[in-house]
């Protein structure tokens, strides 16, 4: 069939919450089935203007920017460590090289907007993300980022139950 869509790039969006393993597992499975690469994305919400104003009373602007850069580096290190741990525990000792992870990206902004921008930037053929990182009154609900991305994306999205 010549009209079957090709999946070559999967954007895996993660909030690094404690229930992300099932979502990552799905991204890896789909990447392996389709011989695709994975772009792992974490979106950090920037400081609000109020928070920045309060902090600027204690630190110069250059120090605030340095703290943010260090925070981004720490998030990337955390993501790499989680990928390594995932491989150690679930990939039968295959190692990180066996996961088709092309890049780890951390950006600041509104999660839904940044996921949509990254999908376009990396020419993603599929987005994989978790349903939610929270429960409301003990029930699973779809998070606002997942709802918004599902509503606005131009590519297929796989929303994985993760709680």
C-alpha positions in Angstrom: 0.0 0.0 0.0 1.6 3.2 -1.1 -0.6 5.6 1.0 0.5 4.2 4.4 2.1 7.1 6.3 5.8 6.7 7.1 6.8 7.3 10.7 10.4 8.3 10.8 10.5 10.8 13.7 8.7 10.5 17.0 8.5 13.4 19.3 8.3 12.1 22.9 7.1 14.8 25.2 7.8 14.2 28.9 7.3 16.2 32.1 9.8 13.9 33.9 7.0 12.9 36.4 7.2 9.6 38.3 4.7 7.9 35.9 6.5 8.5 32.6 7.9 5.0 32.1 4.8 3.6 30.3 4.9 6.6 27.9 8.6 6.2 27.1 8.0 2.5 26.7 5.4 3.2 24.0 7.7 5.7 22.2 10.5 3.2 22.1 8.2 0.4 20.9 6.8 2.6 18.1 10.3 3.7 17.1 11.5 0.1 16.9 8.4 -1.0 14.9 8.8 1.9 12.4 12.6 2.2 12.4 12.1 5.8 13.6 14.2 8.1 15.7 13.0 9.7 18.9 13.3 13.3 19.9 12.8 13.6 23.7 11.3 16.9 24.8 10.9 18.4 28.2 9.2 21.9 28.5 10.1 23.9 31.6 7.6 26.6 32.4 9.5 29.9 32.7 9.4 32.1 35.7 6.4 34.3 35.9 6.9 38.0 35.9 5.9 38.2 39.6 8.5 35.5 40.5 11.2 37.2 38.5 10.4 40.5 40.2 10.7 39.0 43.6 13.9 37.1 42.8 15.4 40.2 41.2 15.3 41.9 44.5 17.8 39.4 45.8 19.9 38.5 42.7 21.1 40.4 39.6 19.5 39.5 36.3 22.7 37.8 35.1 22.6 35.5 38.1 18.9 34.6 37.5 19.8 33.7 33.9 22.7 31.6 35.1 20.5 29.7 37.5 18.0 29.0 34.6 20.8 27.7 32.4 22.1 25.5 35.2 18.5 24.2 35.7 18.3 23.3 32.0 21.6 21.4 32.2 20.4 19.5 35.3 17.1 18.6 33.5 19.1 17.2 30.5 21.3 15.2 32.9 18.2 13.9 34.6 16.7 12.9 31.3 19.9 11.1 30.2 20.0 9.3 33.5 16.4 8.1 33.2 17.1 6.8 29.7 20.1 4.9 31.0 18.1 3.5 33.9 15.2 2.5 31.6 17.7 0.6 29.4 19.3 -1.1 32.3 16.0 -2.3 33.7 13.9 -2.9 30.6 16.1 -3.4 27.6 17.6 -6.7 28.6 21.0 -5.1 29.1 21.0 -3.9 25.5 22.1 -0.4 26.6 21.3 3.2 25.6 22.7 2.7 22.1 19.9 0.3 21.3 17.2 3.0 21.9 16.7 5.2 18.7 17.0 8.4 20.7 18.4 11.1 18.5 18.2 14.1 20.7 17.2 15.4 24.1 15.7 18.8 24.0 14.8 21.1 26.9 13.0 24.4 26.2 11.2 27.0 28.3 7.6 28.0 27.5 4.0 26.8 27.7 4.1 23.0 27.3 1.3 22.6 24.7 2.8 25.5 22.5 6.3 24.2 22.7 5.3 20.6 21.9 3.5 21.8 18.8 6.5 24.0 17.8 8.9 21.1 18.3 6.7 18.7 16.3 7.0 21.2 13.4 10.7 22.0 13.9 11.7 18.3 13.9 9.2 17.2 11.3 7.7 14.8 13.7 5.5 12.1 12.1 4.0 11.2 15.5 3.8 12.7 19.0 3.8 10.4 22.1 2.9 11.9 25.4 1.3 11.0 28.7 -2.4 11.4 29.4 -1.8 13.4 32.6 0.6 13.8 35.5 -2.2 14.3 38.1 -5.3 12.7 39.4 -8.4 14.8 40.3 -10.5 13.5 43.1 -8.8 10.2 42.7 -9.7 9.8 39.0 -7.5 9.9 36.0 -8.2 12.9 33.8 -6.6 14.1 30.6 -4.2 17.0 31.3 -4.6 20.4 29.7 -1.4 20.0 27.7 -2.5 16.6 26.2 -6.0 18.0 25.4 -4.6 21.1 23.7 -1.9 19.3 21.7 -4.5 16.7 20.6 -6.8 19.4 19.5 -4.2 21.5 17.6 -1.7 19.0 16.2 -1.3 18.4 12.5 0.3 14.9 13.1 -1.0 11.8 14.8 -0.7 11.7 18.5 -0.5 8.8 20.9 -1.8 9.7 24.4 -0.7 7.0 26.8 -2.4 6.4 30.2 0.4 7.0 32.7 -1.3 7.1 36.1 
